[in-house]
C-alpha cells in the first residue's frame, strides 16, 4: 500500500503536469483541477488502480486534466496521449470522453450534474447481480445547483445503495463566484443526511484525512455514502489559492516557473 508521503510527492508531480499543460495549451480549468488533485491521487492509488471491481466516475468533468495527470504518472495512459491534451483531433479534451476507451473513463461528464445518476445506475445494477466493489464519484460543490443531483440522491437512498461513495470537492467556488452566493447549498452535511445518506467530512487536501474518512465510511451499510472534502481552489500554489480568477486562467511562463519552484520540481 502506497503511503501518505509518496502520495504527497505524487500530488506535487500531478500539479506540475496540470499547470504545465494549461500553460502550453492555454486551456483547462486550473483552479478546480488543483483543488481535487489530492482526492484523485488518493482514490486512484488506493481504491481504483488495483481494485478491478471498483469503478470511478469524474462527475466534475471539466477538471479531466487532473485525472489525465494522475493516470499519466501512474503509467495508465501514454505520454503522447497526455500531451495531446486539448489538441485538435485528440480525445483528451478539457472534458472527459468515453472515446478514450480505457478502464478508468466511462462517460462524458462535461455537462455537470449527471455523474451521480450514472453511478446510481451502475451501483443498482451491481446490487442486482450481486457484484462486489464500489462505484466512486467525484463531484464539485457547484454542480449541486443541478436538480439531477438531488433526484439521484433520493433514488440512491431509496435503493439503499451502500456500494456507492460520493466525494465532494468542496472548494466553495464555481465559475462565476462563491458557491454560497450563487446558490447556497448549506448546511451541506445536514442536507445529505436528510436525504438518507451516511455523511463524513474531511480535509480534502490531506491524504491521511481523505484515507481515514474513506475507510471509516466504507464500514457503514444500508445507505449510500458521501465524503464532504473541504478543499482550497488552486491548492498547492500560493498565488493561485482561493483566487477564482484561476478557474479559467492559464499561467504565464514566469508563473509556471514560480509554481515549479513552489512544488520543488527539479
TASULPE-V507302 format. One record per backbone hydrogen bond with DSSP energy under -1.0 kcal/mol. CO is the residue of the C=O (numbers start at 0). NH is the residue of the N-H. If there is no record, write none. Layout:
co	nh
CO	NH
CO	NH
This chain:
co	nh
2	6
3	7
4	8
5	9
6	10
7	11
8	12
9	13
10	14
11	15
12	16
13	17
14	18
15	19
16	20
17	21
18	22
19	23
20	24
21	25
28	32
29	33
30	34
30	233
31	35
35	39
36	40
37	41
38	42
39	43
40	44
41	45
42	46
43	48
47	50
50	53
54	135
56	58
56	137
58	60
59	62
60	63
62	65
63	67
64	68
65	69
66	70
67	71
68	72
69	73
70	75
71	74
77	81
78	82
80	83
81	84
83	86
86	89
90	92
91	85
96	99
97	100
108	60
113	117
114	118
115	119
116	120
117	121
118	122
119	123
120	124
121	125
122	126
123	127
124	128
125	130
133	54
134	164
135	56
136	166
137	58
137	59
138	168
140	143
141	144
142	145
145	148
146	150
147	151
148	152
149	153
150	154
151	155
152	156
153	157
154	158
155	160
156	159
159	161
160	163
162	134
163	224
164	136
165	226
166	138
167	169
167	228
168	140
168	170
169	230
171	178
173	176
176	173
177	181
178	182
186	190
187	191
188	192
189	193
191	196
192	195
197	225
199	227
201	229
202	205
205	209
206	210
207	211
208	212
209	213
210	214
211	215
212	216
213	217
215	218
216	219
223	197
224	165
225	199
226	167
227	201
228	169
229	203
231	234
232	241
233	236
236	239
236	240
239	242
242	245
243	246
244	248
245	30
251	255
252	256
253	257
254	258
255	259
256	260
257	261
258	262
259	264
